[in-house]
């Protein structure tokens, strides 16, 4: 082949620049002679002289080149030849996705790098900074409040900031004040508040996180019972529904303790005494706190803060504590509910299986331990109660309640029924009834998850160790059924507290009348007006 005019320019071509797009260079590397032979054959083709000359001219003039338009079709295929059809199952070579060899691009072709996309920051270690508009709005409210207090606010003047700017319950004001004023200067300036609330990103946090950070001690990742004490002190000092308690310090302390015990019973699901932010968010405490500023009648806030609920709990404890040493033993607890409980379940409670006692006196239950007991006993449908009694009945602690364990507790129930001339019920019939009520995944045992999935779980425990409630369930008291239908939002504990408070208040009225009857007869008969 005559390629005159081209030979003079061939020395400026690099063979690697002539790599073909569809031909991988990997098989050409092992033997350089084969590569040279193939290159010579390609140069001998009639079309090659024209192509090479055209490329050289384009390179000299700076014209963009397109080498693929004049190549034979065999070189333009960018995919591998198809395999013969056969089953690929079981062959390890087909377990990975097959990919085509990468295309070889001409170095004369310009490559464009993909434009990088910036991902906006979504995690902030100390909370998300407030938006400009929100920050300006907050600053405007702060300036308005502090305009009349150039030197700063005292603790009794700080409530306007807590309610209007922070949108928090007013009785959190002292705790927030002390958080901003850790050095106890008894004054909070405008700059100090802005540094804590706005610059500290408290403004953008949800309400639960705000309360959590205000109450917890520095360096702690949880809330303790003592952290709620300042909140209850302020509530007792300022809420109109508790005004009658302000002169009785002993009952103020007992009320505050009871509220805190109830909070940790329902919300601290881990039972560690350390309330986490996640537990605080999942509970209903925040809603109850927000309701306190809106409602003057403390008894209408039945979650945690009702005085009537405290009154019932404390009176029940006082009735059982015969020597009034603020401790209860087995003999005291067996009298609860007119001797409703069996000895076997009381033994399990005092073995501290469901919950370790806070009492330091061996064989004695403290007031806090009693609060946990009565809440579990009077509302067995709640999750804390189900967990409490499940641990009692699960004798071997293997996470399931078997028929043998249920029979162990029911034997005493059966004996008590016979003693009061009640018709005896065979355990086999009771077992069938329990299985029908719960519907467990496995018929030979019941798990805690089975109990939580049934609305009749409370009746199972009453059948096993509370005779009075078992008999009430068997007779289906129409009064209780009607009461449940009238207000389905009330829990079993709420209904129990209503009944007991009415009973206790009537007994107190009778005692007052009987104690003052002699004085009444000694007084002269006069018209009441």
C-alpha positions in Angstrom: 0.0 0.0 0.0 1.3 3.5 -0.9 1.0 5.9 1.9 3.3 8.6 0.6 2.9 11.8 2.4 1.9 10.0 5.5 5.2 8.4 6.2 6.8 11.7 7.1 4.2 12.4 9.8 4.0 8.9 11.3 6.9 9.5 13.6 4.9 12.1 15.5 2.1 9.6 16.3 2.1 7.7 19.6 0.8 4.2 19.1 -1.1 4.5 22.4 -3.0 7.4 21.0 -4.5 5.1 18.4 -6.2 2.7 20.9 -9.5 1.6 19.6 -12.7 2.3 21.7 -14.0 -1.3 21.6 -10.8 -3.2 22.0 -9.4 -3.8 25.4 -5.6 -3.4 25.5 -5.2 -6.1 28.2 -4.9 -9.0 25.7 -2.2 -7.1 23.7 0.2 -6.6 26.5 1.6 -10.1 26.9 3.3 -10.3 23.5 4.6 -7.1 21.8 5.2 -8.9 18.5 1.5 -9.7 18.1 0.7 -6.1 18.7 3.2 -4.9 16.1 1.9 -7.4 13.6 -1.7 -6.3 14.1 -0.7 -2.7 13.8 1.1 -3.3 10.5 -2.0 -5.1 9.1 -4.2 -2.2 10.1 -1.9 0.3 8.4 -2.0 -1.8 5.2 -5.8 -1.4 4.9 -6.9 1.0 2.1 -8.9 3.2 4.4 -6.1 3.6 6.9 -4.0 6.1 4.8 -6.9 8.4 4.4 -7.9 8.1 8.1 -4.3 8.7 9.4 -3.8 11.7 7.1 -7.1 13.2 8.1 -6.2 12.8 11.8 -2.8 14.4 11.3 -4.3 17.3 9.5 -6.9 17.8 12.2 -4.2 17.6 14.9 -2.1 20.2 13.2 -5.1 22.6 12.7 -6.5 22.1 16.1 -9.8 20.7 14.7 -11.7 18.4 17.1 -11.5 14.8 15.9 -14.0 12.0 15.9 -12.0 8.8 15.3 -15.1 6.5 15.6 -16.9 7.7 12.5 -14.5 6.0 10.1 -13.7 2.9 12.0 -15.0 -0.5 10.9 -18.2 -1.7 12.7 -16.2 -4.5 14.4 -14.3 -1.9 16.4 -17.4 0.1 17.4 -19.0 -2.6 19.5 -18.6 -1.7 23.1 -20.1 -4.9 24.6 -18.9 -8.4 24.9 -20.2 -11.2 22.6 -23.3 -13.0 24.0 -22.8 -16.3 25.7 -24.6 -19.4 24.6 -27.8 -19.8 26.6 -27.5 -22.2 29.5 -28.5 -22.4 33.1 -26.5 -20.1 35.4 -27.8 -21.6 38.6 -25.2 -23.1 40.9 -22.2 -21.6 39.0 -20.1 -19.2 41.1 -19.1 -17.2 38.1 -22.6 -16.1 37.6 -23.2 -15.1 41.3 -21.7 -11.7 40.5 -23.2 -9.1 38.2 -21.5 -9.2 34.8 -20.2 -5.9 33.6 -18.8 -4.9 30.2 -15.1 -3.8 30.0 -14.7 -0.1 30.3 -14.7 1.9 27.1 -11.4 3.3 26.0 -11.8 7.0 25.3 -9.6 9.0 23.0 -7.3 11.3 24.9 -8.3 14.0 22.4 -11.8 13.9 23.9 -12.5 16.4 26.7 -14.0 14.9 29.9 -16.4 16.9 32.1 -16.3 16.1 35.8 -19.7 15.7 37.5 -20.7 18.8 39.5 -20.6 18.1 43.3 -23.7 18.6 45.3 -23.4 20.0 48.8 -25.5 18.1 51.4 -26.9 20.6 54.0 -25.9 20.0 57.6 -28.5 18.0 59.5 -26.8 17.2 62.8 -25.9 19.8 65.4 -24.2 18.6 68.6 -25.7 21.4 70.7 -29.0 21.8 68.9 -30.0 23.4 65.6 -29.4 27.2 65.6 -32.6 29.3 65.4 -33.6 30.7 62.1 -33.1 34.4 61.6 -36.8 35.3 61.7 -37.4 33.2 64.8 -34.3 34.7 66.5 -35.4 38.3 65.8 -38.9 37.6 67.0 -37.6 36.1 70.3 -35.2 39.1 70.8 -38.1 41.5 70.3 -40.1 39.8 73.1 -37.0 39.7 75.3 -36.3 43.4 74.8 -39.9 44.2 75.6 -39.8 42.3 78.9 -36.4 43.6 80.0 -37.1 47.2 79.0 -38.6 47.8 82.4 -35.8 45.9 84.2 -32.5 47.4 83.0 -30.5 45.8 85.8 -32.1 42.4 85.3 -34.9 40.2 86.7 -35.3 38.7 90.2 -36.7 35.2 90.5 -40.2 36.4 91.4 -40.2 38.6 88.3 -38.9 35.9 86.0 -42.3 34.2 85.4 -43.1 36.5 82.5 -40.0 35.3 80.7 -40.8 31.6 81.4 -44.4 31.9 80.1 -44.3 34.5 77.4 -40.9 34.0 75.9 -40.1 30.4 76.7 -43.7 29.1 76.4 -43.1 26.8 79.5 -45.3 26.2 82.6 -44.9 28.9 85.1 -43.8 26.6 88.0 -40.6 25.8 86.0 -39.6 29.4 86.5 -37.3 28.9 89.6 -35.6 25.9 88.0 -34.9 27.9 84.8 -33.8 30.9 86.8 -31.2 28.9 88.7 -30.0 27.3 85.5 -29.2 30.7 84.0 -27.8 32.0 87.3 -25.6 29.1 88.5 -23.6 31.5 90.7 -26.7 32.4 92.7 -26.4 36.1 92.1 -30.3 36.2 92.4 -30.6 38.2 89.2 -30.7 37.3 85.5 -29.7 40.0 83.0 -30.9 40.3 79.4 -27.5 39.2 78.1 -27.4 36.1 80.4 -30.8 35.0 79.2 -29.9 35.4 75.5 -26.7 33.5 76.0 -28.5 30.6 77.6 -31.8 30.5 75.6 -30.9 31.8 72.2 -27.2 31.3 71.8 -27.5 27.9 73.6 -30.1 26.8 70.9 -32.7 26.1 73.6 -35.1 28.1 71.5 -35.3 25.5 68.7 -35.6 22.4 71.0 -38.9 20.6 71.5 -40.7 21.2 74.9 -39.6 17.8 76.3 -35.9 18.6 75.5 -36.2 22.1 77.0 -37.7 20.7 80.3 -35.2 17.9 80.4 -32.2 20.3 80.0 -33.6 22.7 82.6 -34.1 20.0 85.3 -31.1 17.7 84.9 -27.9 18.3 86.7 -24.8 19.3 84.8 -23.0 16.3 83.5 -26.0 13.9 84.0 -27.7 12.2 81.1 -30.9 11.5 83.0 -33.3 12.9 85.6 -33.5 11.8 89.2 -36.3 12.1 91.6 -34.6 15.0 93.4 -34.5 17.0 90.2 -38.3 17.3 90.3 -38.3 18.6 93.9 -38.0 22.4 92.9 -40.9 22.0 90.5 -43.2 20.6 93.2 -42.1 23.2 95.7 -43.1 26.0 93.3 -46.3 24.2 92.5 -47.3 23.9 96.1 -46.4 27.6 96.7 -48.3 29.1 93.8 -51.1 26.8 92.5 -54.5 27.9 93.8 -55.8 24.4 94.0 -53.1 23.6 96.7 -53.5 26.8 98.7 -55.1 24.9 101.7 -51.8 22.9 102.1 -49.5 25.9 102.5 -49.8 25.8 106.3 -49.3 22.0 106.6 -45.6 21.4 105.8 -45.8 17.6 106.5 -48.5 16.9 103.9 -46.8 19.2 101.4 -43.8 17.0 101.6 -45.9 13.8 101.3 -47.9 15.2 98.3 -44.6 16.1 96.5 -43.2 12.7 97.1 -46.3 10.9 95.9 -46.4 12.9 92.7 -42.8 12.1 92.0 -43.3 8.4 92.7 -46.2 8.3 90.3 -44.2 10.0 87.6 -41.4 7.5 87.9 -43.8 4.5 88.1 -45.5 5.3 84.8 -42.7 7.0 82.8 -39.4 5.4 84.0 -40.1 2.1 82.1 -36.5 0.9 82.7 -37.1 0.9 86.5 -33.6 2.3 87.1 -34.7 5.5 88.9 -32.9 7.4 86.0 -35.4 9.1 83.7 -34.1 9.5 80.2 -35.1 12.0 77.6 -36.6 9.3 75.5 -38.8 8.2 78.4 -39.8 11.7 79.0 -40.9 12.2 75.4 -42.9 9.0 75.3 -44.8 9.7 78.4 -47.7 12.2 79.1 -46.0 14.2 81.8 -45.4 17.3 79.6 -49.1 17.5 78.7 -50.1 17.3 82.4 -47.6 20.0 83.2 -48.9 22.3 80.6 -52.5 21.8 81.9 -51.5 23.0 85.4 -51.4 26.6 84.3 -54.8 26.4 82.6 -56.7 24.6 85.4 -57.2 26.0 88.9 -58.8 22.8 90.2 -55.8 20.5 90.8 -58.1 17.4 91.1 -59.1 17.7 87.4 -55.5 17.0 86.5 -55.8 13.3 87.2 -52.4 12.4 85.7 -49.8 12.6 88.6 -51.0 15.9 90.3 -54.5 15.2 91.6 -54.6 15.8 95.4 -57.6 13.4 95.7 -55.4 10.6 94.3 -52.7 11.5 96.8 -55.2 11.5 99.6 -56.4 8.0 98.7 -52.9 6.6 98.5 -51.7 8.1 101.8 -54.9 7.2 103.7 -54.6 3.6 102.5 -51.0 3.5 103.7 -51.9 5.0 107.0 -54.7 2.5 107.6 -52.3 -0.4 107.1 -49.4 1.1 109.1 -50.8 0.2 112.5 -47.9 1.5 114.6 -47.4 4.5 112.3 -43.7 4.0 111.9 -44.0 4.7 108.1 -43.3 1.1 107.3 -45.5 -1.9 106.3 -44.7 -5.6 106.9 -46.4 -8.8 105.6 -49.0 -8.9 108.3 -50.0 -5.3 107.4 -50.2 -5.8 103.7 -52.3 -9.0 103.9 -55.1 -6.8 105.3 -55.2 -4.7 102.1 -58.6 -4.6 100.4 -60.3 -6.5 103.2 -57.8 -9.4 103.0 -58.2 -9.7 99.3 -54.7 -10.9 98.5 -53.3 -14.4 99.1 -50.4 -15.2 101.3 -48.4 -16.5 98.4 -48.6 -13.4 96.4 -47.7 -11.3 99.4 -44.6 -13.5 100.0 -43.6 -12.9 96.4 -43.9 -9.1 96.8 -41.8 -9.1 100.0 -39.2 -11.3 98.3 -38.7 -8.1 96.2 -39.0 -10.1 92.9 -41.2 -7.5 91.1 -39.3 -4.5 92.4 -36.5 -4.1 94.9 -37.6 -2.1 98.0 -36.2 1.3 98.8 -36.7 0.6 102.4 -33.6 0.0 104.4 -35.4 -2.0 107.1 -35.4 -5.7 106.3 -38.9 -7.2 105.9 -40.5 -3.7 105.7 -42.1 -1.8 102.8 -41.6 2.0 102.7 -44.1 4.5 101.5 -42.5 4.7 98.1 -42.7 0.9 97.8 -46.4 1.0 98.8 -47.2 3.6 96.1 -45.8 1.3 93.4 -47.8 -1.6 94.9 -51.2 0.2 95.1 -50.8 1.6 91.6 -50.0 -1.9 90.2 -52.8 -3.5 92.3 -55.6 -1.2 91.4 -54.9 -0.9 87.6 -53.6 -4.2 86.4 -54.3 -3.2 82.8 -51.4 -0.7 82.6 -48.0 -1.8 81.3 -46.1 -1.2 84.5 -48.7 -3.2 86.4 -48.6 -6.1 83.9 -44.8 -6.2 84.3 -45.0 -6.1 88.1 -47.4 -9.0 88.5 -45.9 -11.0 85.7 -42.6 -11.1 87.6 -44.5 -12.3 90.7 -46.2 -15.2 89.0 -43.2 -16.2 86.9 -41.7 -18.3 89.7 -38.6 -19.6 87.8 -38.0 -16.3 86.1 -37.8 -17.8 82.6 -40.0 -15.2 80.9 -43.1 -17.4 80.6 -46.0 -18.3 82.9 -46.8 -22.0 82.8 -49.9 -23.8 83.9 -48.0 -25.2 86.9 -47.2 -21.7 88.1 -50.8 -20.5 87.7 -52.0 -23.6 89.5 -49.6 -22.8 92.4 -51.3 -19.5 93.0 -54.8 -20.6 92.3 -54.7 -23.4 94.9 -54.9 -20.9 97.7 -57.7 -19.1 96.0 -59.6 -22.3 95.7 -59.1 -23.1 99.4 -60.3 -19.6 100.3 -63.4 -20.1 98.2 -64.2 -23.3 100.0 -63.8 -21.6 103.4 -66.5 -19.1 102.5 -68.8 -21.8 101.1 -68.4 -20.6 97.5 -68.8 -23.1 94.8 -65.4 -24.5 93.9 -64.1 -24.1 90.4 -61.8 -26.7 88.9 -58.4 -25.4 87.8 -58.8 -27.1 84.4 -61.8 -24.9 83.8 -60.0 -21.8 85.0 -57.0 -22.6 82.8 -59.3 -22.9 79.7 -60.9 -19.6 80.6 -57.5 -17.9 80.9 -56.3 -19.3 77.6 -59.5 -18.1 75.9 -59.1 -14.6 77.4 -55.4 -14.1 76.5 -55.1 -16.1 73.3 -51.4 -16.8 73.7 -49.2 -17.8 70.7 -48.4 -21.1 72.5 -51.2 -22.8 74.4 -48.9 -24.3 77.1 -47.5 -20.9 78.4 -48.2 -17.2 78.5 -45.6 -14.5 77.8 -45.6 -10.9 78.9 -46.2 -9.9 75.2 -49.3 -12.1 75.2 -50.6 -10.2 78.3 -49.9 -6.8 76.8 -51.8 -7.8 73.7 -55.1 -8.6 75.5 -57.6 -6.3 77.1 -58.6 -9.0 79.7 -55.1 -9.5 81.2 -56.0 -7.8 84.5 -58.6 -10.5 85.1 -56.0 -13.2 84.9 -54.1 -11.9 87.9 -57.3 -11.3 89.8 -58.3 -14.9 89.2 -55.0 -16.1 90.6 -54.6 -14.1 93.8 -57.3 -11.5 94.5 -60.4 -13.2 95.6 -62.6 -10.1 95.9 -61.9 -8.9 92.4 -62.2 -12.5 91.1 -65.7 -12.8 92.5 -66.7 -9.3 91.2 -65.5 -10.4 87.7 -67.6 -13.6 88.0 -70.7 -11.8 89.0 -70.2 -8.9 86.5 -71.2 -6.1 88.7 -73.6 -4.0 86.6 -72.7 -0.8 88.5 -69.0 -1.1 87.4 -70.0 -1.9 83.9 -72.1 1.2 83.7 -69.4 3.3 85.2 -66.9 2.1 82.6 -69.3 2.9 79.8 -70.0 6.4 81.1 -66.4 7.5 80.9 -64.2 5.1 78.9 -61.2 7.5 79.1 -60.8 6.9 82.8 -58.4 4.1 83.9 -59.1 1.5 86.5 -57.0 3.5 88.9 -59.0 6.7 88.2 -62.3 4.9 89.0 -60.8 3.3 92.1 -59.5 6.7 93.4 -63.0 8.3 92.8 -64.8 5.6 94.8 -62.2 5.5 97.6 -62.1 9.3 98.0 -65.9 9.5 98.2 -65.8 6.7 100.9 -63.0 8.3 102.9 -64.6 11.8 102.8 -67.9 10.3 104.0 -66.2 8.6 106.9 -64.4 11.8 107.8 -67.7 13.7 107.8 -69.3 11.0 110.1 -66.3 11.2 112.5 -66.6 15.0 112.7 -70.3 14.8 113.4 -69.9 12.1 116.0 -67.1 13.9 117.8 -69.0 17.1 117.9 -72.4 15.7 118.8 -72.0 16.3 122.5 -71.2 20.0 121.9 -74.2 20.3 119.7 -76.6 19.1 122.4 -75.1 21.5 124.9 -75.7 24.5 122.7 -79.0 26.4 123.1 -81.5 25.9 120.3 -81.4 28.9 118.1 -82.5 29.5 114.5 -79.7 29.1 111.9 -80.2 32.7 110.6 
